[in-house]
Amino acid sequence: YSHLHSLQEGSLCAQHCLNNLLQGEYFTPVDLSSIAHQLDEEERMRMAEGGMASEEYRTFLQQPSGNMDDSGFFSIQVISNALRVWGLELILFNSPEYQRLMINPINEKAFICNYKEHWFTIRKLGQQWFNLNSLLTGPELISDTYLALFLAQLQQEGYSIFVIRGNLPECEAEQILGIMRVHQQQRPRLIGEDEAQTSMGYVSTARRRPDPTEPLTPVFTASRTSASQVQTDAGFVVEDEDEELKRALALSRQDMDVEDEEADVRRAIQLSMQGVKSSSADEGQKVQSETLTAEELRKRRQAYFDR
């Protein structure tokens, strides 16, 4: 199965945010740097229209880029232009125009969130929502009822939230989660967080510097936890389809057994009725041997209905 969640490397959170949103390695730091340089050049040309000898133009040239820096940070303009390649649009979630639409967040497809230099994605895959923050050790499942509260909490913490509009590219995770649901037994930790966690799997809201050597976390690499479930590396549990098939076959066999028993009851009733009409002593004796008594018949019917 494909990776649903890529971990933070250095400070390239904008790159991970985009790739987690699109569910693939679609953008490299070089790609985003090219977009940033293009935006810088467009801004320089606009400033030059006022005169290349002007004080404003000389001051502009001395300032660092507002679209990227050496740490790997990229601006909202870079992200917006990168998504435009895929026909995707960003809408500010807490803008008055969007809030007037009164759209339930669960009816959206995805959000990207920004606070200072950190970016991360919240995306719906199948019928479930996931926090794909690259500072976490893996995806975090978000219930429909908690999504609105989570977004409100992020706003309280100072995050800018953007709604993604448009058709996201097809991905394997969407296909898999479209036919099955998962639940999470253990919530992911912040990268670099102390291994000592409570049994509730509490995740601190603090943002710490990640470990760039941490490997990618494949969500659907599974190990068996019980006869009917498999557990993924990210703490998700999905139903084992082989076991589901076995249970279905067992139920089918049980239904066949019940049907056979019902047929036996009907045959016994038929034989008992035939027994009183038989004129042959030998045939009557054969029928009598196969005929159940009224009490035995009642018990078998009761056992059938109990089952």
C-alpha positions in Angstrom: 0.0 0.0 0.0 1.1 3.6 -0.7 2.3 6.0 2.0 -0.6 8.1 3.2 1.6 10.3 5.4 5.1 11.7 4.9 7.2 12.8 7.9 8.9 16.2 8.3 12.4 16.6 6.8 14.2 19.7 7.9 11.8 22.6 7.6 10.2 21.6 4.3 6.7 21.4 5.8 5.1 23.2 2.8 6.4 20.5 0.5 5.1 17.7 2.9 1.8 19.6 3.2 1.3 19.6 -0.5 2.4 16.0 -1.1 0.2 14.8 1.8 -2.7 16.6 0.3 -2.1 15.2 -3.2 -1.1 11.8 -1.8 2.1 11.5 -3.8 5.6 12.8 -4.3 4.4 15.5 -6.7 6.5 18.5 -5.5 10.2 18.7 -4.7 12.0 21.6 -2.9 13.4 22.5 -6.4 9.8 22.7 -7.8 8.7 25.0 -5.1 11.8 27.1 -5.3 11.2 27.6 -9.0 7.7 28.9 -8.3 9.1 31.2 -5.6 11.7 32.6 -7.9 9.1 33.2 -10.6 6.9 35.1 -8.1 10.0 37.1 -7.0 10.7 38.0 -10.6 7.1 39.1 -11.2 7.3 41.3 -8.1 10.6 42.8 -9.3 9.1 43.7 -12.7 6.2 45.4 -11.1 8.5 47.4 -8.8 10.6 48.3 -11.9 7.7 49.9 -13.5 8.1 52.8 -11.1 11.6 53.3 -12.2 14.7 51.2 -11.7 16.5 54.2 -10.2 13.9 54.8 -7.6 14.6 54.4 -3.9 11.7 51.9 -3.6 13.2 49.7 -6.3 16.7 49.7 -4.7 15.2 48.9 -1.3 13.1 46.1 -2.8 16.3 44.5 -4.3 18.0 44.6 -1.0 15.2 42.7 0.8 15.1 39.0 1.1 12.5 37.0 -0.8 9.1 37.0 0.7 8.2 33.7 -1.0 10.9 31.4 0.4 13.9 31.4 2.7 17.0 29.3 3.4 15.2 27.2 6.0 12.8 25.7 3.4 9.8 27.9 4.2 7.5 28.8 1.3 4.7 31.4 1.3 1.0 30.9 0.7 1.5 32.4 -2.8 3.9 29.6 -3.6 1.4 26.9 -2.3 -1.5 28.6 -4.1 0.4 28.6 -7.4 1.5 25.0 -7.0 -2.1 23.8 -6.4 -3.3 25.8 -9.4 -1.3 23.4 -11.6 -3.8 20.8 -10.4 -6.8 23.0 -10.9 -7.2 23.4 -7.1 -8.2 26.6 -5.3 -7.6 27.9 -1.8 -10.4 29.7 0.1 -9.8 31.2 3.5 -11.9 29.2 6.0 -12.5 32.0 8.5 -13.3 34.7 5.9 -16.7 36.3 6.3 -17.6 35.3 2.7 -17.0 31.6 3.4 -18.5 31.6 6.9 -21.7 33.1 5.4 -22.1 29.9 3.3 -22.5 27.9 6.6 -21.0 24.8 5.1 -20.5 21.9 7.4 -16.7 21.1 7.4 -17.3 17.4 7.0 -18.8 18.2 3.5 -15.4 19.6 2.3 -12.6 17.5 0.9 -9.5 18.9 2.6 -7.9 21.8 4.5 -4.4 23.1 4.8 -3.4 25.0 7.9 -0.6 27.5 8.5 0.9 29.0 11.7 4.1 31.1 11.2 6.4 28.8 9.2 4.5 25.5 9.7 2.0 24.0 7.2 0.0 20.8 7.4 -2.9 19.0 5.7 -6.2 17.7 7.0 -7.8 15.5 4.4 -10.8 13.3 3.9 -10.0 9.8 2.6 -12.9 7.5 1.9 -15.5 8.5 4.5 -13.0 9.4 7.3 -10.9 12.5 8.1 -7.1 12.4 8.9 -4.7 14.9 10.3 -1.6 14.5 8.1 0.6 16.8 10.1 4.2 15.9 9.1 5.4 16.7 12.7 3.4 13.6 13.9 4.8 10.0 13.6 1.8 9.0 11.5 -1.7 10.0 10.4 -4.2 10.9 13.1 -7.8 9.8 12.6 -10.3 12.6 13.2 -14.0 11.8 13.8 -16.7 13.8 12.0 -18.0 15.2 15.3 -14.5 16.3 16.3 -13.5 17.9 13.0 -15.3 21.2 13.6 -14.0 21.4 17.1 -10.4 20.7 15.9 -10.6 23.5 13.3 -12.0 25.9 15.9 -9.1 25.0 18.3 -6.6 25.6 15.5 -8.1 29.0 14.9 -7.8 29.8 18.6 -4.1 28.9 18.4 -3.6 31.4 15.6 -3.7 29.1 12.6 -4.9 30.3 9.2 -7.0 27.6 7.6 -7.7 27.3 3.9 -10.4 25.1 2.3 -9.3 23.1 -0.8 -11.7 23.4 -3.7 -11.5 21.3 -6.9 -10.9 17.7 -7.8 -8.0 16.1 -6.0 -6.0 13.5 -8.0 -6.9 9.9 -7.5 -4.9 8.0 -5.0 -4.6 4.4 -3.6 -5.4 5.5 -0.1 -8.7 7.0 -1.3 -9.6 3.7 -3.1 -8.7 1.5 -0.1 -10.5 3.7 2.5 -13.5 4.0 0.1 -14.3 0.3 0.7 -13.3 -0.1 4.4 -13.2 1.9 7.5 -10.5 2.0 10.1 -10.3 2.9 13.8 -7.1 4.0 15.6 -6.0 2.1 18.7 -3.1 4.5 19.5 -2.8 8.1 18.5 0.5 9.2 16.9 3.1 11.2 18.9 5.0 14.3 17.9 8.3 13.4 16.3 11.0 13.4 19.0 8.5 13.2 21.8 9.4 11.1 24.8 8.4 7.5 24.3 6.7 7.5 27.7 3.1 8.0 26.8 -0.1 7.5 28.8 -2.4 4.7 28.0 -4.7 7.2 26.4 -2.2 8.0 23.7 -2.2 11.8 24.5 -0.5 14.0 22.0 0.9 17.3 23.2 0.0 20.4 21.2 3.5 21.7 21.4 5.5 21.9 18.1 9.0 20.6 18.5 11.9 20.4 16.1 11.5 17.0 14.2 14.1 14.4 13.6 15.0 14.5 9.9 16.3 11.0 10.0 12.9 9.5 10.9 11.8 7.2 8.0 8.5 7.4 6.2 5.6 5.7 8.0 3.6 3.3 5.7 0.1 3.4 7.1 -1.2 0.1 5.7 1.7 -2.2 6.5 -0.3 -4.7 8.5 0.3 -7.2 11.3 -2.3 -9.6 12.7 -3.8 -8.6 16.1 -6.7 -11.1 16.3 -8.5 -13.7 14.2 -10.6 -11.1 12.4 -8.4 -7.9 12.5 -5.1 -6.6 11.2 -3.2 -3.7 12.7 -1.2 -1.2 10.7 2.0 0.4 11.7 0.2 3.7 12.4 -2.1 2.1 15.0 -5.1 1.7 12.7 -7.2 -1.5 12.8 -8.9 -2.8 9.6 -11.0 -5.9 9.1 -9.2 -8.9 7.7 -11.0 -9.7 4.4 -9.9 -13.4 4.5 -11.5 -13.8 8.0 -14.6 -12.0 6.8 -14.8 -14.5 4.0 -14.4 -17.5 6.4 -17.1 -16.1 8.6 -19.4 -15.7 5.7 -18.8 -19.3 4.6 -19.4 -20.5 8.1 -22.7 -18.7 8.3 -23.6 -20.1 4.9 -22.9 -23.6 6.1 -24.9 -23.0 9.2 -27.8 -21.8 7.1 -27.6 -25.0 5.1 -27.6 -27.1 8.2 -30.7 -25.2 9.4 -32.4 -25.7 6.1 -31.5 -29.5 6.2 -33.0 -29.7 9.7 -36.2 -28.0 8.6 -36.4 -30.4 5.7 -36.1 -33.3 8.1 -38.9 -31.9 10.2 -41.2 -31.6 7.2 -40.3 -35.1 6.0 -41.1 -36.5 9.4 -44.5 -34.8 9.4 -45.1 -36.1 5.9 -44.1 -39.7 6.9 -46.3 -39.6 10.0 -49.3 -38.6 7.8 -48.4 -41.3 5.3 -48.1 -43.9 8.1 -51.8 -43.7 9.0 -52.8 -44.2 5.4 -50.5 -47.1 4.6 -52.3 -50.4 3.8 -49.2 -52.5 3.6 -48.0 -54.0 6.8 -44.4 -54.0 5.6 -44.6 -50.5 4.3 -46.4 -49.3 7.4 -43.7 -50.9 9.6 -41.0 -49.1 7.5 -42.8 -45.7 7.8 -43.4 -46.3 11.5 -39.6 -46.8 12.1 -38.9 -43.4 10.4 -41.7 -41.5 12.1 -41.0 -39.3 15.1 -43.2 -39.2 18.1 -45.2 -36.0 18.7 -42.9 -35.2 21.6 -39.7 -35.7 19.6 -41.2 -33.7 16.8 -42.0 -30.8 19.1 -38.5 -30.9 20.6 -36.9 -30.8 17.2 -39.1 -27.9 16.0 -38.3 -26.0 19.2 -34.6 -26.5 18.8 -34.9 -25.3 15.2 -36.7 -22.1 16.2 -34.3 -21.5 19.1 -31.4 -21.6 16.7 
